Amino acid sequence: MKKLLVTFAAIMVSAISSSAFGWIVGVQNIYYNPQNSTWSSQQQTPDDIRLKNKRFVGSGGFSEYYFENGKLAIGPVTNVEFVNDGQFIGINSHDLKFFKYIYKDGKITPQLLTEEEIQKLYPDYEIVKISQFNNYEITLYKKAFHKKNFLLLNDTPLSFYKYNYKPESVNPSYIKTFITVSHPGKIVFSHYGDDTKEFPALKIRVKNKFKD
């Protein structure tokens, strides 16, 4: 399977390796083919609908895509987007949610990916849903002496804007949904260290397992 090394310029502080695809960064075009209802990062036919990606200072890192006539087509919904198997997929790093964009009757709408669709995109990651936390705490298990990849998937109304991990080493990237653990211990995902009703911290305890 393909591995992707993503380099985020300027606002994206690091890189992640994941089983993903070509991320759209900066000012770049994306194309929709109305004949076969597929998306592509390259124009396929003269009839393709072209969208231009723009980022603006103060946008919170969200992407916006515009039609040729300057009308807003997509956004602000997701922070990072990529094309996979003809689908245009976006990740909202603040809310830990995944979307696919659907074109219909001249309009483009975001649709949440199912857990099954996300798992297919990232087979090397164990999905952990926020609803599985008990009082904002959860215990996860990894095989002793091995690294383990987890994908936090938000299936609640909570938002995690400007949340970060401690230790930072579990997720050095801009995309906060992915974490990789090498050792047992405690991980805290919080808003500048806060743990309040408005900004509850998520506490993840990782333990080794010695048997499958």
N, C-alpha and C positions, 0 to 999 in steps of 0.2 A: 504494500500500500504506500501511497505517496506521503512524504513528509514535507511539511512546509516550514520554512524559516521566515518569519515575518519580521521585517524591520519597520518600525514606526518612526516617521520623521517628525521632528519638532515636538508635537504634543504627545507622542507615544514614546514612553521612556525606555522601553526595552523590547525584547522579542520573545516569542514563544514558538516552540516546535509542537505541532499538532497534526493530526490526520485531517487537515483541512485543505484549502485550495487557494486560488489567487485572490488575495484581499484587494479591495479597491481603496487606494489611498490618494490623497491630494485631489487635484482637478483631473478627472478622468471620465471617459465616456463609458456608458453601458448601453446595450442594444436589446430591444425586444423584437422578436420575429413574430408578427401576428399570424403568419401562415401556419406555423407549427407550434405556436404558443410557448416558445422557449426564449431564454435569456442567454446573452453571450457578451464577453468582454471585447469581441471583435465584430465588426459589421459583417453579416452573412449575405444579405440581399439588399437591393436598392430600396425595398419597401420597409426595411427595419426602422423602428422608432428609436431615435437616439435620445438619451438622457445624459446631461452633464452633471457631474458631481462637484459640489462646492462646499467649502467649509468657511465659516465666518467666526471672527473673534467674538467671544461672548456667547457662542452657540452651545456651550457646555460639551463641546466635542461631538455633537450630533451631526450627521451627514444630511445634506439636502440635495435633491436631484431635480433638474429642471428640463422641461420640454424645450424644443427648438424655439418656440415663441416666447420663452422666458417665464412661462407659468410653472409654479411649483408642482412637481409630480410626486415626489416622495419626501417625507420628513416633516419635522425632525422626529424620528422614531428610533433609529439605531445608530451606533457609533462606528461599526465596522461591517463591511459587506463583502460578499464573494459570490461567485457563480459556481454552481456544482450541478452537473448532469442536467443542464438546461434550466435550473431554478436559480433565482436571485435571492440570496439568504442574507439576513442581517442579524447582528448581535447587539442587544442593549446591555452594555457593560454595567450601567447603573442599576438596572433592575434584574440582571442575571436571567434575561429572557431571549429566546430565539424566534425569529420571524422569517416567513417567506413572503415575497411580494407577488401579488396577483393582479394581472392586467385584465380589465373587463370594461367594455363600452367607453373607452377613453380615460378610464380612471384606474389608478393603482392603489391597492389597499394592502396593508400588512395583515398577515394571518399567522397566529402562533403556531410554531412547530409542535408536533406531538412528541412525547417522550421517546416513542419508537423511532421517529424521524431523526431526532437528535442523537440517539444511540447509534443509528446507522452512520451518521456523519463522523462520530467519534467513538469507534469501537474499542479504543484503548483506554477509555475513561469509564469509571463507575459513576453513574449518575446518582447524586444525592439531592433529594428534593427538600426545600426549606420546610415544607409541612411535616417532614420526618423529625425535625428538631423538637425536643421536649423542653419547654421553658427556655428556648433558644440554645439548647445544648444537645450534642449528639456524640456518640462514640463510633468511630470507624476503625476498620481493621485492615492491616496490610500484612503480606507475607514477610516473615523475618528475613533481614538482609537483602530485601528487594525494595525498589521504588514502587510507588503506587500513584496512579493518576485519578483524580476525582474531578467531577464536573458539578458545580453547584447550580441547581436549576430552581428558579423561583416560581413556585406555583401558588403564591399568596399575594395579597395587595401590598406587601412591604416593598420599600425601595431602599437601595443601598448606595445612594449617591455619596461620593467622596469617602467611601469605606475603603480601608486598607487592611492588609494582613500583618500579623505579628506572629512568628518571624516573617520578614519580607521575602526570605528565600523560597517560600512555598509558591509565591506568585510575584515575580519581578516585572510583570507585564501590565499593559493598559487594560487588558481584557480580564476582568476579575472573576469570571466564572470558572476558570481553570486553575487547579492547584495540583502540585506534585509533592509528595512527602517521601522522605528517605529514611526517617527515623521516627520512633514513637515519641509522643509528647503532646503538648497542647498548642492549638492554633486559635488565635482570636481574630475575628473579622469585625472591625469596629470603625466608627466615625471619629477619627482622631482620638481614640482611646476611650470615648464615652461609652457608658452603659446605662442608658436612661429609657424612660417610656417612649420618648420621641426618637431616640437613637439606640435601640437595643443592640448589644454586641452579641454576635454569634460565637459560641465556644465549641470548638471541635477537638475532641480528645482522640488521638490516634494510638492504637495498641497493636503490638505484633501478634500474629497468630502463627503457630508452629506446625499446624496440621491443616490441610485443605478441608 
